[in-house]
Amino acid sequence: MKILRLWEHYLPRFLHGTLITLELTAAALALAVALGFLTALARMSRQGLLRGVASTYIEIIRATPVLVLIILAYYGLPQAGIVLPGFVAASGVLGIFYATIYGEIFRGGIEGVGRGQTEAAQALGLTPSTTMRRVILPQTVTTILPPATNAAADLVKDTSLVVTIAVADLMYHAYGAASTTFLPMDMFALAGILYFLICYLLSHVLRRWEFAYAQRH
Amino acid sequence: MPNATETGREPAIAVRGLCKRFAKQSVLEDVTLDIQPGEVVAVIGPSGAGKSTLLRCVNYLQPFESGRIDVLGHRLTGTREAEYRRPPHATLVEIRTHIGMVFQTFNLFPHLTVLQNITLAPTEVLHRPRAEAEATAMELLGRVGLRDKASAYPRRLSGGQQQRVAICRALAMQPQVMLFDEPTSMLDPELVGDVLAVIRELAEEGMTMLLATHEMSFARDVADTVVFMAERRIVERGPAREVLTSPREPRTRSFLRRVLLQEGDDAPDAPPAADSEAVRS
């Protein structure tokens, strides 16, 4: 079994790459969720200007390939005097891109909670932020989690695009090993298995959580 | 034309020339109405007459275009939807804290238990200690016969039970005025009585109430004043028995005739036994 010996040899650096992939995912996800929530609030705002800014942001970002955005951030911004480390540029762009997706997921979840819930909370004198925190958001968990899990899995896979700006993630090591061994199939298969495991575990854990939450309510 | 009640006291709610429109569609035109402290006012009339909208303007769930509402020492004035001359947030919270509202569709919070539904606003808005809020909630639940449901989630309750919990939720804020927006129209007929009994008890305790209802016999028994609305306006207003038994306006007369015909001979005058629901569950 030549391939197993080969994988064994390359596994340490692949795992190191996997760690970078996970770090990229975590950083981008945190940004995407925070910015996405703000985007959702802006899209539902009574202020026309806020609504306009948010939907323009979503339209522009979603109509542009992530790869183009990553390259622009890493190679384009330095021309404007902004030099970002590869990791920061990559997680920033992925976060900003996925914020549009999470924004729409949040908006869908929040709008799915009946108007009567907001009115009941208002009639009791609850402030908008308390209403959101105690009444609306808890009711969105079960509707938001499935699409949010899918988006997170997509994000894991999209982190592989950072290979273009030489961030040493899993894909980067797969490329490296493929070109030194001339065995691209073997090497990309190993990378594929590791990506699969990350996504599988991620959605598995989130689904368990979702189930546990639904059981409690 | 509405005539002011001659008590000489400051009304709890004074509505003056209230106009409300949705987009181009007018839903309230020049509505003027006084509600005295302790008075129970029932608003009757066909669907789409503006009953619900009137109630929802009083606690400003619905902004309105012109006219004003003086409620418990605060003034709400008309403003165009696009403009931002809304009342300051603190004023709204202040008003809503003192006005309880019960909705046609109950609107209990489904992710919270009955007890949590009732204690949410007292702890969050009035900053009551949890233990105190829970004690008050249990007392209220006892009054409506639902003590044993404190830890249940709303979906486990019948409509009648949900509505009684919703009434407790509003009462937990110790409001000075209660608004009931057709509180029994979503209920199965056999569950209506338990809810009406609770409202009746509140009326007897002297709670100031404005209620939109389709229950004519209930309005006659419980309300001091009946207001008949049709086509966005108040058509007739007077002592409950007078308006319901010998209305002055032809439109009131024809409405009542139609409603009473629908209710038929078996329309119950007295609510069903209070424990009819306990038997089912």
Contacts between the chains, C-beta under 8 A, distances in Angstrom:
chain1	res1	chain2	res2	distance
A	114	B	107	7.7
A	116	B	103	6.4
A	116	B	105	5.5
A	116	B	107	4.1
A	117	B	107	6.3
A	117	B	109	6.7
A	119	B	61	5.5
A	119	B	103	7.2
A	119	B	107	6.7
A	120	B	101	7.8
A	120	B	103	6.5
A	120	B	107	3.8
A	120	B	108	7.6
A	120	B	109	7.2
A	120	B	166	8.0
A	121	B	109	7.9
A	122	B	61	6.1
A	122	B	96	6.6
A	123	B	59	5.9
A	123	B	61	6.3
A	123	B	96	5.8
A	123	B	99	7.6
A	123	B	100	7.7
A	123	B	101	4.0
A	123	B	103	7.9
A	123	B	170	7.7
A	124	B	96	6.8
A	124	B	97	8.0
A	124	B	120	7.3
A	124	B	121	3.8
A	124	B	125	6.7
A	124	B	169	7.2
A	124	B	170	7.5
A	124	B	173	6.4
A	125	B	92	8.0
A	125	B	93	4.7
A	125	B	94	7.9
A	125	B	96	4.1
A	125	B	97	4.1
A	125	B	121	6.3
A	125	B	125	4.5
A	125	B	173	7.0
A	126	B	120	7.6
A	126	B	121	6.2
A	126	B	124	6.0
A	126	B	125	6.1
A	127	B	89	7.3
A	127	B	93	6.9
A	130	B	124	5.3
A	130	B	125	7.9
A	134	B	120	6.3
A	134	B	124	6.6
A	135	B	109	5.7
A	135	B	120	7.8
A	138	B	111	4.7
A	139	B	109	7.8
A	139	B	110	6.8
A	139	B	111	5.3
A	217	B	110	7.7
A	217	B	111	5.4
A	217	B	153	7.0
